[in-house]
Amino acid sequence: MTGFSAADVPDLTGKTAIVTGASSGIGLATAKALVAHGARVILAVRDEAKGRGAAKAMPGPGGAEVAVLDLARLDSVRAFARDWSRQPVDLLINNAGVMIPPLSRTADGFELQFGTNHLGHFALTNLLLPNVTGRVVTVSSSAHRYGRIDFDDLNWERRRYRAWRAYGQSKLANLLFTAELQRRLTEAGSPVLSMAAHPGYAATNLQSHSDSRLMEFAMGTLGNRLVAQDAASGALPTLYAATAELPGNTFAGPSGFGGLRGAPAPCARSKAASDAEVARRLWQVSESLTGVTASPEN
């Protein structure tokens, strides 16, 4: 592989990073790389025991700590942010997510993918934003291309539920959130950057939560074996967005094999993901749904 690699991550000694969903997959690989380069990394995880097991397997000059965070519960998001107090955060990496589960709801009644992938991270970011000094990196997906923001039924209460469409909507929301956050940061004169990344096709357990055995075999078995790159390679776009010299609102992803694998580079997003008016409206709706508002004053 040529281009950006984990070796290009700069020395992060003295830096603090929060990585959501850091006990497995892309999040675990991201956290390991940050620790290896000297960062203090907070593993924000739903399963504390699993997080502690992951933290023990992170050698390097940095350090790993575990904090409980369930993005499918707004009370958990608020508790995490409250416990964080006023400590500075150099990197906030919104990595955690769910992918194509059967129709499920969060504790607050939101469709699980929209509620976890977008609303949970929206609330977390805005609650922590006064503490953030460097970058916010939100992990999206190339699947955002078949997403559509349906403001009349964001939580799939009227339509027949389609897991892939719901996943696409949540990943499109991630990119719209990234763009609107950067617009607001720039308007406020903040030096903080809002970035996005996608891992391409990485072999993780994310594909194993469908209610379809055929889908799990096609993606989790055949796809992971024949097409996917490993989790460490899948984490490179996130690390690139977090540490490379890039402008705000960059979307980073694999540069080879149809965007599925290869060295990270800035990549294109769909026309829908660049709709500033929809991004503003989604932000306002997200504030209303979560009850979280914030003004970037960094």
Legacy VTK file of the C-alpha trace (Angstrom):
# vtk DataFile Version 3.0
C-alpha trace
ASCII
DATASET POLYDATA
POINTS 298 float
0.000 0.000 0.000
1.396 3.418 -0.911
0.322 6.759 0.479
-0.750 7.485 4.054
-0.143 4.675 6.559
-0.216 4.310 10.332
3.471 5.285 10.324
2.425 8.756 9.139
0.394 9.461 12.277
2.362 12.151 14.152
3.525 12.002 17.739
0.412 12.489 19.875
2.079 12.656 23.269
0.037 14.895 25.543
-3.069 14.628 23.351
-6.387 13.194 24.518
-8.737 11.342 22.179
-12.210 9.929 22.724
-13.135 7.050 20.414
-16.686 5.709 20.522
-17.168 2.019 19.886
-13.496 1.355 20.579
-13.766 -2.208 21.897
-13.876 -3.890 18.485
-13.478 -3.419 14.746
-12.498 -0.062 13.264
-12.792 1.708 16.614
-10.427 -0.734 18.306
-7.894 -0.434 15.469
-8.158 3.370 15.599
-7.631 3.456 19.364
-4.634 1.109 19.135
-2.961 3.337 16.554
-3.535 6.465 18.639
-2.123 4.815 21.783
0.866 3.563 19.761
1.628 7.192 18.862
1.434 8.481 22.407
-2.174 9.603 22.878
-4.287 9.148 25.955
-7.354 7.419 24.530
-10.748 7.156 26.188
-12.511 4.025 24.977
-16.162 5.106 25.051
-17.956 1.760 24.991
-21.285 0.215 25.873
-19.779 -2.951 27.392
-17.349 -1.928 30.130
-15.853 -5.410 30.572
-15.180 -5.718 26.861
-13.662 -2.245 26.875
-11.325 -3.148 29.723
-10.213 -6.228 27.831
-9.469 -4.086 24.796
-7.571 -1.523 26.861
-5.222 -4.211 28.184
-4.226 -5.105 24.620
-3.024 -1.651 23.600
0.760 -1.422 23.890
2.507 1.855 23.269
3.688 5.059 24.927
0.142 6.367 25.280
-2.579 4.987 27.501
-6.107 3.652 27.279
-8.950 4.299 29.700
-12.504 3.003 29.626
-15.733 4.956 30.054
-19.269 3.666 29.604
-21.282 5.207 26.775
-24.442 3.829 25.195
-25.281 6.006 22.199
-28.742 4.446 22.033
-29.601 6.120 25.346
-29.550 9.908 25.589
-29.302 9.681 29.376
-26.063 7.716 28.934
-24.752 10.307 26.468
-25.527 13.104 28.924
-23.933 11.208 31.813
-20.761 10.590 29.810
-20.480 14.258 28.876
-21.251 15.376 32.425
-18.590 13.101 33.906
-16.068 14.441 31.435
-16.339 17.862 33.084
-14.063 20.506 31.527
-11.129 18.349 30.467
-9.830 19.231 26.985
-10.435 16.828 24.105
-7.979 17.029 21.228
-9.778 14.432 19.104
-13.381 13.264 19.243
-13.852 10.283 16.964
-17.499 9.380 16.405
-16.920 5.812 15.282
-19.541 3.580 16.909
-22.482 2.388 14.875
-24.976 -0.319 14.095
-25.621 -1.751 10.658
-28.773 -3.316 9.141
-30.395 -4.806 12.264
-34.049 -5.824 12.288
-36.357 -2.927 13.117
-35.387 -1.821 16.624
-35.792 1.288 18.748
-33.454 3.151 21.064
-34.377 3.764 24.690
-35.757 7.144 23.559
-37.906 5.647 20.797
-35.761 6.449 17.749
-35.120 3.944 14.955
-31.946 2.239 16.146
-29.631 3.143 13.270
-30.695 6.783 13.028
-30.777 7.092 16.805
-27.352 5.544 17.392
-25.355 6.456 14.314
-26.582 10.033 14.025
-28.577 11.341 16.993
-26.355 9.781 19.668
-23.243 11.272 18.104
-24.987 14.578 17.433
-25.833 14.896 21.125
-22.405 13.719 22.285
-20.541 16.121 20.011
-22.560 19.154 21.005
-22.329 18.364 24.710
-18.540 17.948 24.475
-17.894 20.707 21.950
-16.860 23.346 24.509
-14.038 20.950 25.471
-12.877 20.056 21.952
-9.667 21.756 20.870
-8.699 19.874 17.713
-10.950 17.802 15.475
-14.229 15.943 15.393
-14.118 12.959 13.034
-17.422 11.255 12.230
-17.330 7.855 10.550
-19.824 7.574 7.709
-20.047 5.055 4.864
-20.189 4.860 1.096
-23.700 3.551 1.793
-24.721 7.189 2.332
-25.248 7.273 -1.445
-28.515 5.366 -1.241
-29.736 7.220 1.807
-32.442 9.881 1.852
-33.425 12.148 4.722
-37.173 11.656 5.067
-38.209 14.448 7.413
-41.773 13.114 7.422
-40.686 9.738 8.804
-37.111 9.865 10.133
-37.807 7.041 12.555
-39.569 4.619 10.200
-42.926 4.743 11.940
-45.082 5.036 8.792
-43.084 3.302 6.077
-42.277 -0.353 5.671
-38.901 -0.739 7.343
-35.961 -1.346 5.040
-32.761 -1.892 6.990
-30.382 -0.870 4.202
-32.330 2.307 3.466
-32.367 3.161 7.145
-28.625 2.564 7.360
-28.086 4.780 4.315
-30.175 7.535 5.889
-28.104 7.406 9.087
-24.814 7.539 7.176
-26.052 10.402 5.001
-27.015 12.179 8.225
-23.411 11.736 9.430
-22.085 13.640 6.415
-24.701 16.373 6.623
-23.880 16.765 10.314
-20.153 17.003 9.508
-20.745 19.743 6.939
-23.121 21.776 9.097
-20.853 21.481 12.121
-17.939 22.824 10.074
-20.091 25.689 8.794
-21.016 26.634 12.353
-17.432 26.312 13.612
-16.159 28.524 10.789
-18.900 31.081 11.401
-17.947 31.192 15.074
-14.258 31.659 14.253
-13.352 28.356 15.896
-10.114 26.560 14.928
-11.773 23.170 15.512
-12.241 21.080 12.361
-15.157 18.797 11.544
-14.122 15.851 9.365
-15.654 12.647 8.040
-14.269 9.288 6.980
-15.411 5.924 5.747
-13.499 2.643 6.055
-14.399 1.123 2.707
-15.061 -2.594 3.079
-13.399 -3.774 6.270
-13.624 -7.198 7.859
-15.344 -6.503 11.184
-18.336 -7.874 13.075
-20.500 -4.930 11.967
-22.084 -7.005 9.206
-23.189 -9.754 11.583
-26.320 -8.137 13.026
-28.730 -8.621 10.150
-31.726 -10.921 10.601
-30.887 -12.495 7.244
-28.588 -15.534 7.219
-28.045 -15.053 3.491
-26.981 -11.445 3.993
-24.648 -12.369 6.832
-23.072 -15.117 4.710
-22.695 -12.845 1.666
-21.168 -9.956 3.617
-19.720 -11.439 6.767
-18.239 -14.559 5.209
-17.725 -14.213 1.462
-17.282 -10.441 1.413
-14.919 -10.353 4.357
-12.788 -13.133 2.918
-12.706 -12.103 -0.736
-12.986 -8.304 -0.834
-12.482 -6.731 2.578
-9.340 -5.224 3.999
-8.498 -5.795 7.658
-9.671 -3.534 10.467
-6.279 -1.813 10.777
-6.456 -0.788 7.111
-10.102 0.200 7.535
-9.083 2.543 10.343
-6.609 4.454 8.157
-9.170 6.904 6.680
-10.195 7.841 10.229
-6.569 8.363 11.264
-5.947 10.334 8.073
-8.930 12.620 8.741
-7.828 12.995 12.361
-4.170 13.871 11.813
-3.295 14.804 8.209
-3.086 18.384 6.948
-6.562 18.690 5.452
-9.268 21.372 5.269
-12.379 21.145 7.392
-15.283 19.057 6.071
-12.907 16.688 4.247
-14.419 13.254 3.592
-11.678 10.608 3.628
-11.895 7.069 2.312
-9.940 4.312 0.565
-8.556 5.409 -2.798
-8.474 2.071 -4.590
-10.739 -0.740 -5.847
-13.945 1.241 -6.106
-13.407 2.949 -2.780
-13.516 -0.385 -0.959
-9.858 -0.634 -0.022
-6.506 1.069 -0.464
-4.651 4.033 1.004
-6.859 6.845 2.320
-7.415 10.058 0.389
-10.091 12.764 0.141
-13.107 11.264 -1.619
-16.324 12.477 -3.183
-19.710 12.438 -1.527
-23.173 12.329 -3.030
-25.049 15.438 -4.121
-27.503 14.828 -1.286
-24.627 14.896 1.219
-23.683 18.374 -0.013
-27.142 19.922 0.377
-26.565 22.809 2.787
-30.276 23.520 3.253
-31.026 19.912 4.235
-28.005 19.941 6.544
-29.323 23.008 8.376
-32.804 21.547 8.673
-31.462 18.206 9.921
-29.455 20.044 12.570
-32.546 21.874 13.794
-34.618 18.673 13.850
-31.810 16.851 15.668
-31.725 19.572 18.320
-35.465 19.161 18.805
-35.315 15.355 18.985
-32.376 15.190 21.393
-32.993 18.334 23.393
-29.329 19.205 22.931
-28.220 22.551 21.574
-24.769 24.080 21.543
-22.941 27.009 20.047
-19.291 26.463 19.063
-17.313 28.949 21.122
-13.883 27.333 20.932
LINES 1 299
298 0 1 2 3 4 5 6 7 8 9 10 11 12 13 14 15 16 17 18 19 20 21 22 23 24 25 26 27 28 29 30 31 32 33 34 35 36 37 38 39 40 41 42 43 44 45 46 47 48 49 50 51 52 53 54 55 56 57 58 59 60 61 62 63 64 65 66 67 68 69 70 71 72 73 74 75 76 77 78 79 80 81 82 83 84 85 86 87 88 89 90 91 92 93 94 95 96 97 98 99 100 101 102 103 104 105 106 107 108 109 110 111 112 113 114 115 116 117 118 119 120 121 122 123 124 125 126 127 128 129 130 131 132 133 134 135 136 137 138 139 140 141 142 143 144 145 146 147 148 149 150 151 152 153 154 155 156 157 158 159 160 161 162 163 164 165 166 167 168 169 170 171 172 173 174 175 176 177 178 179 180 181 182 183 184 185 186 187 188 189 190 191 192 193 194 195 196 197 198 199 200 201 202 203 204 205 206 207 208 209 210 211 212 213 214 215 216 217 218 219 220 221 222 223 224 225 226 227 228 229 230 231 232 233 234 235 236 237 238 239 240 241 242 243 244 245 246 247 248 249 250 251 252 253 254 255 256 257 258 259 260 261 262 263 264 265 266 267 268 269 270 271 272 273 274 275 276 277 278 279 280 281 282 283 284 285 286 287 288 289 290 291 292 293 294 295 296 297
